[in-house]
Amino acid sequence: MFTRISWHHFKYLLLLGVLIVILVSACKTNHDSNITSYKQPVENCRTVQHIMGSTCIPRNPKRVVTLDSFENTWALGIRPIASTIVPGFPMPKYLQGKVERVESVGSYNNPNLEKILRLKPDLIIYDSYNVSQSPAIYKQLSYIAPTVVLNTPFPPPPWIDTFKELAKVLDKEEVSKQLIDKYWQRVEKIKQALGDRRNTLQVSIANTASESGIWSYGEKHFSGSVLKDVGLQRPKSQRGDLFYIENISKEKMSDIDGDVLFFVSWEREDDKKTLNKLKQSPLWSKLKVLQKNKVYFVGMHWHSPDIFAINAILDDLEKYLVNNL
């Protein structure tokens, strides 16, 4: 009996000792991780306020990893070393010759933290939507490098607001002001060229994708906001506080009708097949806009929020509405 009790007592003490070691190690690991996470530049850095608090970032970051679209960072004069890339999507045509491919660190909602760590960034930029889906990721990213989270919920804010916020983070506000001023100059030029026609011209935006059928884009969408800035009208189904409407049935295809239809292509082979199949539908041929030969097939810049895409949309408005009507 004595031996049995002593053995149980010994096992208890042994287990207690193991637990103490584990707890001490865990505390030490956590402490070390916190020290690592705050090894931000003490000299020559500036504090940036963002949705997750405040972060001291380098004044002239050289190794930026952007876990959202990298195009606006590039437009502001900073070439990121890596970004998240949507799997299966080719480099959009509107970006060719303007930016170069950067190294991929996974997808938007699942960035590869180990690869980011190996790249040794001095600044990481992420978006609030993906952080809200995985709250722990901000702390993990902050262990690697100073991390700033842009305010991009879903539906996202206007593209200009996001562009200005990024410019403020990167200390490129003067550059962003120049680019935005050029945008408004172009908008005004198109408005003058269209004259009174823009008050009655109903412009529809739609697309089809292999995953989600037919979509239409509302006034709150990036492309919709450009049409609104120009003063163009929208079909009834696309008016109001809408970002987009997905899974429109073929029976309701008349919802994408208008005086002009910009039909967006994702530029993937599967989507081209889906579009060709849609064109074979009798309901497609009944669209009035098709009968008037006013359907224009455009690239994926109509679904992108970066400054290159916004200017490409203006290019299309000049090409198809100013020069064609």
C-alpha positions in Angstrom: 0.0 0.0 0.0 2.8 2.4 1.0 4.6 1.7 -2.3 1.5 2.3 -4.3 0.7 5.6 -2.6 4.3 6.7 -3.0 4.3 5.8 -6.7 1.1 7.8 -7.3 2.6 10.7 -5.3 5.7 10.6 -7.4 3.7 10.5 -10.7 1.7 13.5 -9.4 4.9 15.5 -8.6 6.4 14.5 -12.0 3.2 15.6 -13.8 3.2 18.9 -11.9 6.8 19.5 -12.8 6.1 18.9 -16.5 3.2 21.3 -16.4 5.4 24.0 -14.7 8.0 23.6 -17.4 5.4 23.9 -20.1 3.9 27.0 -18.6 7.3 28.7 -18.1 8.2 27.8 -21.7 4.9 29.1 -23.0 5.3 32.3 -21.1 8.9 32.7 -22.4 7.8 32.0 -26.0 5.0 34.5 -25.7 7.3 37.1 -24.2 9.9 36.5 -26.9 7.2 36.8 -29.6 6.0 40.1 -28.3 9.6 41.4 -28.2 10.0 40.3 -31.9 6.7 41.9 -32.9 7.8 45.3 -31.5 11.2 45.3 -33.1 10.0 48.1 -35.3 12.4 50.9 -36.4 13.0 53.2 -33.5 14.9 55.8 -35.6 13.5 57.3 -38.9 10.0 55.9 -38.5 6.6 57.5 -38.3 3.5 56.5 -36.5 0.5 55.7 -38.7 -3.1 55.4 -37.4 -5.2 52.6 -38.9 -8.2 50.5 -38.2 -6.2 48.1 -35.9 -4.6 51.0 -33.9 -1.2 52.7 -34.5 2.0 51.3 -36.0 5.4 52.9 -36.4 6.5 52.2 -40.0 9.7 53.1 -42.0 9.7 56.5 -43.6 11.0 55.0 -46.8 10.0 51.3 -46.9 12.0 49.3 -49.3 10.5 45.8 -48.9 6.7 46.2 -49.0 4.4 43.2 -49.1 0.8 44.1 -49.9 -1.8 41.4 -49.2 -4.4 43.2 -51.2 -4.1 44.4 -54.8 -0.6 45.7 -55.4 -1.5 48.0 -58.3 -2.2 51.2 -56.3 1.0 50.8 -54.3 2.8 50.6 -57.7 0.9 53.6 -59.0 2.1 55.7 -56.0 5.7 54.9 -56.8 6.5 52.0 -54.6 7.1 48.6 -56.1 6.1 45.9 -53.7 8.3 42.8 -53.4 5.3 40.5 -53.1 1.5 40.3 -53.1 -1.4 38.0 -52.9 -2.5 36.7 -56.3 -6.0 35.3 -57.2 -5.4 31.8 -58.4 -6.4 31.1 -62.0 -6.4 34.7 -63.1 -4.0 35.9 -65.8 -2.3 39.3 -65.6 -5.1 41.6 -66.8 -4.5 43.2 -70.1 -5.0 46.7 -68.7 -2.0 46.3 -66.5 0.4 45.0 -69.1 3.2 47.4 -69.7 2.3 49.4 -66.5 3.3 47.0 -63.8 5.3 43.8 -63.5 4.4 40.6 -61.8 5.6 40.4 -58.2 6.2 37.3 -56.2 3.0 35.6 -55.0 2.5 34.9 -51.3 -0.7 33.0 -51.6 -4.3 34.1 -52.0 -6.1 37.1 -50.4 -7.8 35.1 -47.7 -5.0 32.6 -47.1 -1.5 34.3 -47.3 1.5 32.2 -46.8 3.0 33.5 -43.6 6.2 31.4 -43.8 6.9 32.7 -47.2 6.3 36.3 -46.1 8.7 35.8 -43.2 11.4 34.5 -45.5 11.1 37.7 -47.7 12.0 39.9 -44.7 9.6 42.7 -45.4 9.9 46.1 -43.7 6.2 46.9 -44.1 3.1 44.7 -44.6 -0.3 46.1 -45.9 -3.5 44.1 -45.4 -7.2 44.9 -45.6 -9.8 44.9 -42.9 -12.2 42.5 -44.6 -9.7 39.6 -44.5 -8.6 40.5 -41.0 -12.2 40.3 -39.9 -12.5 36.8 -41.3 -9.3 35.7 -39.5 -8.6 38.0 -36.5 -5.5 36.2 -35.4 -3.7 36.9 -38.6 -2.9 40.6 -37.8 -0.9 39.6 -34.7 0.9 36.9 -36.7 1.8 39.4 -39.4 2.9 42.0 -36.8 5.4 39.5 -35.5 7.0 39.5 -39.0 7.0 43.3 -39.7 5.1 46.5 -39.0 1.6 45.8 -40.4 -1.0 48.4 -41.4 -4.6 47.4 -42.1 -6.6 49.4 -44.6 -10.3 50.1 -43.9 -11.9 47.9 -46.6 -15.1 46.2 -45.4 -17.5 44.6 -47.8 -19.0 46.2 -49.7 -15.9 48.3 -49.9 -15.7 52.1 -49.7 -15.3 54.3 -52.8 -12.1 53.6 -54.6 -10.9 57.2 -54.1 -11.2 56.8 -50.3 -9.1 53.6 -50.3 -6.5 55.2 -52.6 -6.2 58.2 -50.3 -5.8 56.0 -47.3 -3.1 54.0 -48.9 -1.3 57.1 -50.0 -1.4 58.5 -46.4 0.1 55.3 -45.1 2.9 55.4 -47.7 3.4 59.1 -47.3 2.5 59.6 -51.0 -0.4 62.1 -50.6 0.9 64.5 -53.1 1.2 61.8 -55.7 -2.3 60.6 -55.1 -3.7 64.1 -55.3 -2.1 64.6 -58.7 -3.5 61.2 -60.0 -7.0 62.0 -58.6 -6.9 65.5 -60.1 -6.1 64.0 -63.5 -9.1 61.6 -63.0 -11.5 64.5 -62.4 -10.1 66.4 -65.4 -10.8 63.3 -67.6 -14.3 63.0 -66.2 -15.0 66.6 -67.0 -13.7 66.2 -70.5 -16.0 63.2 -71.1 -19.0 65.0 -69.6 -18.5 67.9 -72.0 -18.0 65.6 -75.0 -21.3 63.7 -74.2 -23.3 66.8 -73.6 -27.0 66.3 -72.8 -26.8 62.6 -74.0 -25.5 61.6 -70.6 -28.8 62.7 -69.0 -30.8 60.1 -70.9 -28.3 57.4 -71.9 -28.9 54.2 -69.8 -25.6 52.3 -69.4 -25.7 48.8 -68.1 -22.7 46.8 -66.6 -22.8 43.0 -66.4 -20.6 40.0 -66.6 -20.8 36.2 -66.5 -18.4 33.9 -64.7 -18.2 30.1 -64.6 -18.7 30.1 -60.8 -21.6 32.5 -60.4 -23.7 32.9 -63.5 -24.7 36.4 -64.7 -23.9 39.5 -62.6 -24.8 43.2 -62.8 -23.0 46.0 -61.2 -24.7 48.7 -59.1 -24.0 52.4 -58.5 -21.8 51.6 -55.5 -19.5 49.4 -57.5 -16.2 50.9 -58.6 -17.2 51.0 -62.2 -20.7 52.2 -61.3 -19.2 55.1 -59.4 -17.3 56.2 -62.5 -20.5 56.2 -64.5 -22.1 58.3 -61.8 -19.3 60.8 -61.8 -19.7 61.2 -65.6 -23.5 61.6 -65.0 -24.6 58.6 -67.0 -27.9 56.9 -66.2 -28.4 53.3 -65.2 -31.1 50.7 -65.9 -33.7 50.6 -63.1 -32.4 47.3 -61.7 -28.9 48.7 -61.2 -29.9 52.0 -59.5 -29.6 52.8 -55.8 -27.4 51.6 -53.0 -26.1 48.4 -54.8 -22.7 47.0 -55.2 -23.6 44.1 -57.4 -26.3 41.6 -58.0 -25.2 38.0 -58.7 -26.8 34.8 -60.0 -29.3 36.6 -62.3 -31.3 33.9 -64.0 -31.5 33.8 -67.8 -35.3 34.4 -67.4 -34.4 37.8 -65.8 -31.8 38.7 -68.4 -33.8 41.7 -69.4 -32.5 43.3 -66.1 -29.1 43.9 -67.9 -30.7 45.6 -70.9 -30.0 49.2 -71.6 -29.0 51.7 -74.3 -25.5 50.5 -73.9 -24.1 47.3 -72.2 -20.6 46.9 -71.0 -20.1 43.2 -70.6 -17.1 42.3 -68.5 -14.8 39.4 -69.2 -12.7 37.8 -66.5 -10.3 36.8 -69.3 -10.1 33.2 -68.1 -10.8 30.3 -70.6 -13.7 28.9 -68.5 -15.4 32.3 -68.5 -15.0 32.6 -72.2 -16.8 29.3 -72.6 -19.5 30.4 -70.2 -20.0 33.6 -72.2 -20.1 31.7 -75.5 -22.8 29.4 -74.0 -24.8 32.4 -72.8 -24.7 34.0 -76.3 -26.4 30.8 -77.6 -29.4 31.5 -75.4 -32.6 32.8 -77.2 -33.0 35.2 -74.3 -29.6 36.8 -75.1 -30.7 37.5 -78.7 -33.8 39.3 -77.4 -31.9 42.0 -75.6 -32.6 45.4 -77.2 -29.1 46.5 -76.6 -27.8 43.6 -78.7 -30.2 44.3 -81.5 -28.9 47.9 -81.5 -25.4 46.5 -81.6 -24.4 48.4 -78.5 -22.9 45.6 -76.5 -19.2 46.2 -75.7 -17.1 43.4 -74.3 -14.5 44.8 -71.9 -11.8 43.5 -69.6 -11.7 42.8 -65.9 -10.6 46.4 -65.2 -14.4 47.1 -64.9 -14.3 45.1 -61.7 -11.1 46.4 -60.2 -10.6 49.3 -57.8 -7.1 50.4 -58.6 -6.3 53.7 -60.3 -5.0 51.9 -63.5 -8.4 50.2 -63.8 -10.4 53.4 -63.2 -8.5 55.1 -66.0 -9.0 52.1 -68.3 -12.8 52.5 -67.7 -12.5 56.1 -68.8 -10.6 54.9 -71.9 -13.6 52.7 -72.7 -16.1 55.5 -72.2 -14.2 57.7 -74.6 -13.8 54.9 -77.1 -17.4 53.5 -77.1 -19.5 56.5 -76.0 -17.7 59.6 -77.1 -16.3 58.3 -80.4 -19.0 55.7 -81.3 -22.3 57.4 -80.6 
